[in-house]
Amino acid sequence: MASSADLARRQSIALVAGENSGDLLGSRLLAGIRERLPEVRLHGIGGEHMMAQGFTSDWAMDKLTVRGLFEVIPRYREIKGIQNELRDRLLADRPDVFVGVDYPGFNLGLEEQLRKAGIPTMHFIGPQIWAWRGWRIKKIARAVSHMLVIFPFEENIYRNAGIPVTYVGHPLAEVIPMQPDLPAARARLGLAADRRVVAILPGSRMGELKHNGEGFLAAARLLRKRDPQLQFVAPMAGERQMAFFQEQIRQGGYEDLELKLISGQSHCAMEAADAVLVASGTASLEVALYKKPMVISYKVVWASYQIMRHMGYQPWIGLPNILAREFLVPELLQHDATPQALANAMWHQLEDHAHQQRLVRRFTDMHHALLRDTSRESANAVCEVLGARRK
């Protein structure tokens, strides 16, 4: 009988991640797969975290990274061309399984075509059909052989739609410590231990920086007027983001802020902070897992917002609030996200100590609910699909 290594030499798993959060999540899946199948070929599109697991990316991941309904239009032809070329390669190569890591606008269409051709397809992180675009469940049923979900309540949604599903927990719940070490994080970043710290996270995408950065900086200035001892730290996702944000600082005259810009290290910035001003997205969940008070904000181009606000099924957009089913922390969106409103909301997060303690309790419960061995659970599910195909 052939060993697992012998089988793996004849196996190929293709994956696509289209943004930084998917790259991190995909790397956790790949770590589990490598443990089970050390010789398997891993290829497709991904970032540096996936490539650290021996993954071969056939295109630079940032060619896919774009957000917003209207922001994608100028890039549509390029992205569609990548999707078509990748589809043709995969149809020729016939991987044993394809795994789309989040990025549903790209991956679901690709998965549907591959599944029609007889290639098993998996999707890691269910699209947020519970938040908006519920009609997508029909497309998912056509496109996905097996869904991997990261929130407990998602299992019943997919099971009721007849889609095989496995709850694998949220990988960030493993990465982030249950008990944050604030003094150590401040020491690593060179921040004063005896002064309050506000972390500013306007987003990892260039479009997010464009729409959120100026307002976040203006809010920081207002906060500094209330407490001149405040320190600010802002992690940037890459060199382009760093340069763009530095230009926003220069043009807005924010050089007087005691703002420490750092490359990456977003988790360290969250851990070091007393409170966080954060763009909506995965980062808001990361802040919750660090048990920090926060204000969630988001802006997109006007036309995108007009469409998106009519498609939502619930009153929350921030993941901590969605999981809690209530407004645990403020959400300030679009025209409501003025510098003064952001500063006022952040000041409350800094000053209300009873609120801070309540958040620690709720976010700790949330952390426990999301904690699984995600790498192992998701890899087991992929291996089960591989095994079923070989029978």
C-alpha positions as CSV (number, residue, x, y, z in Angstrom):
1,M,0.0,0.0,0.0
2,A,1.3,3.5,-0.9
3,S,2.4,5.8,1.9
4,S,0.8,9.2,2.4
5,A,4.0,10.7,1.0
6,D,3.8,8.6,-2.2
7,L,0.2,9.6,-2.6
8,A,1.0,13.2,-2.0
9,R,3.6,13.3,-4.8
10,R,0.7,12.6,-7.2
11,Q,-1.6,15.2,-5.6
12,S,-2.1,18.9,-6.3
13,I,-4.1,21.4,-4.4
14,A,-4.9,24.8,-5.9
15,L,-5.8,27.8,-3.8
16,V,-6.7,31.4,-4.4
17,A,-6.5,34.2,-1.8
18,G,-7.1,37.8,-3.0
19,E,-6.2,40.0,0.0
20,N,-4.0,40.1,3.1
21,S,-6.6,38.6,5.5
22,G,-7.1,35.6,3.1
23,D,-3.4,35.1,2.8
24,L,-3.1,34.8,6.6
25,L,-6.1,32.4,6.8
26,G,-4.8,30.4,3.9
27,S,-1.4,30.0,5.5
28,R,-3.1,28.4,8.5
29,L,-4.8,25.9,6.3
30,L,-1.6,25.2,4.4
31,A,0.3,24.5,7.6
32,G,-2.2,21.8,8.5
33,I,-2.1,20.3,5.0
34,R,1.7,20.3,5.0
35,E,1.7,18.3,8.2
36,R,-0.6,15.7,6.7
37,L,0.8,15.8,3.1
38,P,4.3,17.1,3.2
39,E,5.0,16.5,-0.5
40,V,1.7,17.8,-2.0
41,R,2.0,20.5,-4.7
42,L,0.4,23.8,-3.5
43,H,-0.2,26.5,-6.2
44,G,-2.5,29.3,-7.4
45,I,-2.6,32.8,-6.1
46,G,-1.6,33.9,-2.6
47,G,0.7,36.2,-0.5
48,E,3.8,35.9,1.5
49,H,2.2,34.0,4.4
50,M,1.0,31.2,2.1
51,M,4.3,31.2,0.2
52,A,6.1,30.6,3.5
53,Q,4.3,27.3,3.6
54,G,5.8,26.3,0.2
55,F,3.0,27.7,-1.8
56,T,3.7,28.8,-5.4
57,S,1.8,32.0,-6.4
58,D,1.4,32.3,-10.2
59,W,0.3,35.9,-9.9
60,A,1.1,38.6,-7.4
61,M,-1.8,38.7,-5.0
62,D,-2.1,42.4,-5.0
63,K,-3.3,42.3,-8.6
64,L,-6.6,41.0,-7.1
65,T,-6.8,43.3,-4.1
66,V,-9.6,45.8,-4.6
67,R,-12.7,46.6,-2.6
68,G,-16.0,48.3,-3.3
69,L,-18.7,47.8,-6.0
70,F,-17.6,50.7,-8.1
71,E,-13.9,50.6,-7.3
72,V,-13.5,47.3,-9.1
73,I,-14.8,48.6,-12.4
74,P,-11.4,50.1,-13.6
75,R,-9.7,46.8,-12.7
76,Y,-12.4,44.5,-14.0
77,R,-10.8,43.5,-17.3
78,E,-7.4,42.8,-15.7
79,I,-9.0,40.7,-12.9
80,K,-11.3,38.8,-15.2
81,G,-8.3,38.1,-17.5
82,I,-6.4,36.6,-14.5
83,Q,-9.5,34.5,-13.6
84,N,-9.9,33.2,-17.1
85,E,-6.2,32.3,-17.5
86,L,-6.1,30.6,-14.1
87,R,-9.2,28.6,-15.0
88,D,-7.7,27.4,-18.2
89,R,-4.5,26.4,-16.4
90,L,-6.4,24.5,-13.7
91,L,-8.6,22.7,-16.2
92,A,-5.5,21.6,-17.9
93,D,-3.6,20.7,-14.7
94,R,-6.6,19.0,-13.0
95,P,-5.8,19.6,-9.3
96,D,-7.2,17.1,-6.9
97,V,-9.1,19.9,-5.2
98,F,-9.5,23.6,-5.5
99,V,-9.8,25.8,-2.3
100,G,-11.1,29.4,-2.6
101,V,-9.9,31.3,0.4
102,D,-12.5,34.0,1.0
103,Y,-12.6,36.5,-1.9
104,P,-16.0,35.3,-3.1
105,G,-16.5,37.7,-6.0
106,F,-13.6,36.0,-7.8
107,N,-13.5,32.5,-6.3
108,L,-17.2,31.5,-6.6
109,G,-17.3,32.1,-10.3
110,L,-14.0,30.1,-10.7
111,E,-15.3,27.3,-8.4
112,E,-18.5,27.0,-10.4
113,Q,-16.6,26.4,-13.6
114,L,-14.1,24.0,-12.1
115,R,-16.9,22.0,-10.4
116,K,-18.7,21.6,-13.6
117,A,-15.6,20.1,-15.0
118,G,-15.4,17.5,-12.2
119,I,-12.8,19.2,-10.0
120,P,-13.9,19.2,-6.3
121,T,-14.2,22.7,-4.9
122,M,-14.0,23.9,-1.4
123,H,-14.5,27.4,0.0
124,F,-12.7,28.5,3.2
125,I,-14.7,31.2,5.0
126,G,-18.4,31.3,4.0
127,P,-19.4,34.6,2.2
128,Q,-21.3,36.8,4.6
129,I,-24.7,35.9,3.2
130,W,-26.1,36.3,6.8
131,A,-25.2,40.0,6.5
132,W,-26.1,40.7,2.9
133,R,-26.5,39.1,-0.5
134,G,-28.5,36.1,0.9
135,W,-29.4,35.1,-2.7
136,R,-25.8,34.0,-3.1
137,I,-26.6,30.7,-1.4
138,K,-27.9,29.3,-4.7
139,K,-24.7,30.2,-6.5
140,I,-22.7,28.7,-3.6
141,A,-24.7,25.5,-3.9
142,R,-23.7,25.2,-7.6
143,A,-20.1,26.2,-7.1
144,V,-18.9,24.6,-3.8
145,S,-18.5,20.9,-3.0
146,H,-17.7,21.6,0.6
147,M,-17.8,24.7,2.7
148,L,-15.5,25.5,5.6
149,V,-17.0,28.1,8.0
150,I,-15.4,30.1,10.8
151,F,-18.4,31.1,12.8
152,P,-20.6,28.6,14.7
153,F,-23.9,29.9,13.5
154,E,-23.0,29.4,9.9
155,E,-23.2,25.6,10.0
156,N,-27.0,25.5,10.0
157,I,-27.3,28.1,7.2
158,Y,-25.3,25.9,4.8
159,R,-26.6,22.6,6.0
160,N,-30.2,23.8,5.5
161,A,-29.2,24.7,1.9
162,G,-27.9,21.2,1.3
163,I,-24.2,22.2,1.2
164,P,-21.7,20.0,3.0
165,V,-20.1,22.1,5.7
166,T,-17.6,21.9,8.5
167,Y,-17.1,24.5,11.3
168,V,-13.4,24.8,11.8
169,G,-13.3,27.8,14.2
170,H,-11.6,31.1,13.5
171,P,-7.8,30.8,13.0
172,L,-7.3,34.3,14.5
173,A,-8.6,32.9,17.8
174,E,-5.6,30.6,17.9
175,V,-3.1,33.2,16.8
176,I,-4.2,35.9,19.3
177,P,-3.4,35.2,23.0
178,M,-6.3,34.9,25.4
179,Q,-4.5,37.3,27.8
180,P,-2.9,40.3,25.9
181,D,0.4,41.5,27.3
182,L,0.1,45.3,27.0
183,P,3.4,46.3,28.6
184,A,5.4,43.8,26.4
185,A,3.7,45.1,23.3
186,R,4.5,48.7,24.2
187,A,8.1,47.8,24.9
188,R,8.4,46.1,21.5
189,L,7.1,49.2,19.7
190,G,9.1,51.7,21.8
191,L,5.9,53.3,23.3
192,A,5.9,54.9,26.8
193,A,4.5,52.5,29.3
194,D,2.8,55.3,31.5
195,R,0.8,57.1,28.7
196,R,-2.4,56.0,27.0
197,V,-2.1,54.6,23.4
198,V,-4.6,54.8,20.6
199,A,-4.1,52.6,17.6
200,I,-5.2,53.9,14.2
201,L,-6.1,51.3,11.6
202,P,-7.7,53.0,8.6
203,G,-7.4,49.8,6.4
204,S,-4.9,47.7,4.5
205,R,-6.1,48.6,1.0
206,M,-5.2,51.7,-0.8
207,G,-8.9,52.6,-1.3
208,E,-9.5,52.3,2.4
209,L,-6.6,54.6,3.2
210,K,-8.0,57.1,0.7
211,H,-11.4,57.2,2.2
212,N,-10.6,56.7,5.9
213,G,-7.2,58.0,6.5
214,E,-7.8,61.8,6.6
215,G,-10.8,61.4,8.9
216,F,-8.9,59.2,11.3
217,L,-6.0,61.6,11.4
218,A,-8.3,64.5,12.1
219,A,-10.0,62.6,14.9
220,A,-6.6,61.9,16.4
221,R,-5.8,65.6,16.4
222,L,-9.1,66.3,18.3
223,L,-8.3,63.5,20.8
224,R,-4.8,64.9,21.4
225,K,-6.3,68.3,22.2
226,R,-8.4,66.6,25.0
227,D,-5.3,64.7,26.3
228,P,-1.9,66.0,25.1
229,Q,-0.3,62.9,26.6
230,L,-2.0,60.5,24.2
231,Q,0.3,58.4,21.9
232,F,-0.8,57.2,18.5
233,V,0.4,54.2,16.6
234,A,-0.6,53.3,13.0
235,P,0.5,50.0,11.4
236,M,0.7,50.1,7.6
237,A,0.2,46.9,5.4
238,G,3.0,47.7,2.9
239,E,5.3,50.3,1.4
240,R,2.7,51.8,-0.8
241,Q,0.3,52.2,2.1
242,M,3.1,53.7,4.2
243,A,4.0,56.3,1.5
244,F,0.4,57.2,0.9
245,F,-0.4,57.7,4.6
246,Q,2.7,59.7,5.1
247,E,1.6,62.0,2.3
248,Q,-1.8,62.3,4.0
249,I,0.0,63.4,7.1
250,R,2.1,65.9,5.3
251,Q,-0.8,67.4,3.3
252,G,-3.0,67.6,6.3
253,G,-0.4,69.1,8.5
254,Y,-0.5,66.3,11.0
255,E,3.2,66.2,11.7
256,D,2.6,67.5,15.2
257,L,0.8,64.4,16.2
258,E,2.9,61.9,18.2
259,L,2.1,59.2,15.7
260,K,4.4,56.2,15.3
261,L,4.1,54.7,11.9
262,I,5.1,51.0,11.8
263,S,5.4,48.5,9.0
264,G,3.1,45.6,9.6
265,Q,2.9,44.6,13.3
266,S,-0.9,45.4,13.4
267,H,-1.4,42.8,16.1
268,C,1.4,44.3,18.2
269,A,-0.3,47.8,17.8
270,M,-3.6,46.4,18.9
271,E,-2.1,44.7,21.9
272,A,-0.3,47.9,22.9
273,A,-3.4,50.1,22.7
274,D,-5.9,51.3,25.2
275,A,-8.4,51.8,22.4
276,V,-8.5,51.3,18.7
277,L,-10.0,53.3,15.8
278,V,-10.4,50.7,13.1
279,A,-11.9,50.3,9.6
280,S,-14.6,47.7,9.4
281,G,-13.4,44.2,8.4
282,T,-11.4,41.4,9.8
283,A,-9.3,43.9,11.8
284,S,-12.3,44.7,14.0
285,L,-12.5,41.1,15.0
286,E,-8.8,41.0,15.8
287,V,-9.2,44.0,18.0
288,A,-12.1,42.2,19.9
289,L,-9.9,39.2,20.4
290,Y,-7.3,41.5,22.0
291,K,-10.2,42.6,24.3
292,K,-9.8,46.3,23.4
293,P,-12.4,49.1,23.3
294,M,-12.8,50.3,19.7
295,V,-14.8,52.5,17.3
296,I,-15.5,50.9,13.9
297,S,-15.7,53.2,10.9
298,Y,-15.9,52.9,7.2
299,K,-16.3,55.0,4.1
300,V,-16.5,53.9,0.4
301,V,-17.4,55.9,-2.7
302,W,-20.9,57.3,-2.5
303,A,-22.4,55.1,-5.2
304,S,-21.1,51.9,-3.6
305,Y,-22.5,53.0,-0.2
306,Q,-26.0,53.7,-1.7
307,I,-26.2,50.2,-3.1
308,M,-24.7,48.4,-0.1
309,R,-26.8,50.0,2.6
310,H,-30.0,48.7,0.9
311,M,-28.7,45.2,0.7
312,G,-27.9,44.6,4.4
313,Y,-30.0,42.2,6.5
314,Q,-29.0,43.4,9.9
315,P,-28.2,46.6,11.7
316,W,-24.5,45.9,12.3
317,I,-21.5,45.8,9.9
318,G,-18.7,45.2,12.5
319,L,-17.9,41.6,13.2
320,P,-17.8,42.0,17.0
321,N,-21.3,43.5,16.9
322,I,-22.6,40.8,14.5
323,L,-21.3,38.0,16.8
324,A,-22.7,39.7,19.9
325,R,-26.0,40.5,18.1
326,E,-25.9,44.0,19.6
327,F,-23.9,47.3,19.4
328,L,-21.2,46.4,21.8
329,V,-19.0,49.1,20.2
330,P,-19.9,52.2,18.1
331,E,-20.1,52.0,14.3
332,L,-19.8,55.3,12.4
333,L,-20.2,55.0,8.6
334,Q,-20.0,57.2,5.6
335,H,-21.3,60.7,6.3
336,D,-21.6,59.9,10.1
337,A,-17.9,59.3,10.3
338,T,-16.9,62.9,10.8
339,P,-13.7,63.7,12.7
340,Q,-15.7,65.1,15.6
341,A,-18.0,62.1,15.9
342,L,-15.0,59.7,15.7
343,A,-13.2,61.6,18.4
344,N,-16.2,61.8,20.7
345,A,-16.8,58.0,20.3
346,M,-13.2,57.2,20.9
347,W,-13.0,59.4,24.0
348,H,-15.9,57.4,25.5
349,Q,-14.0,54.2,24.8
350,L,-11.0,55.6,26.6
351,E,-12.8,57.1,29.6
352,D,-15.6,54.7,30.5
353,H,-13.9,52.1,32.6
354,A,-17.1,50.1,33.4
355,H,-17.7,49.8,29.6
356,Q,-14.1,48.6,29.2
357,Q,-14.5,45.8,31.8
358,R,-17.8,44.7,30.2
359,L,-16.1,44.5,26.8
360,V,-13.3,42.4,28.2
361,R,-15.8,39.9,29.5
362,R,-17.8,39.8,26.3
363,F,-14.8,39.6,24.1
364,T,-13.3,36.8,26.2
365,D,-16.5,34.7,25.8
366,M,-16.3,35.4,22.0
367,H,-12.7,34.3,21.9
368,H,-13.5,30.9,23.6
369,A,-16.5,30.4,21.2
370,L,-14.2,30.8,18.1
371,L,-11.3,28.8,19.4
372,R,-10.6,25.5,17.6
373,D,-7.5,23.9,16.1
374,T,-8.5,25.5,12.8
375,S,-5.4,24.4,10.9
376,R,-5.9,20.8,11.8
377,E,-9.7,20.9,11.4
378,S,-9.6,22.6,8.0
379,A,-6.8,20.3,6.7
380,N,-8.7,17.2,7.9
381,A,-11.7,18.4,5.8
382,V,-9.5,18.9,2.7
383,C,-8.0,15.5,3.2
384,E,-11.4,13.9,3.5
385,V,-12.4,15.4,0.1
386,L,-9.1,14.2,-1.3
387,G,-9.7,10.7,0.1
388,A,-13.3,10.6,-1.2
389,R,-12.1,11.4,-4.7
390,R,-9.7,8.6,-4.6
391,K,-12.3,6.0,-3.7
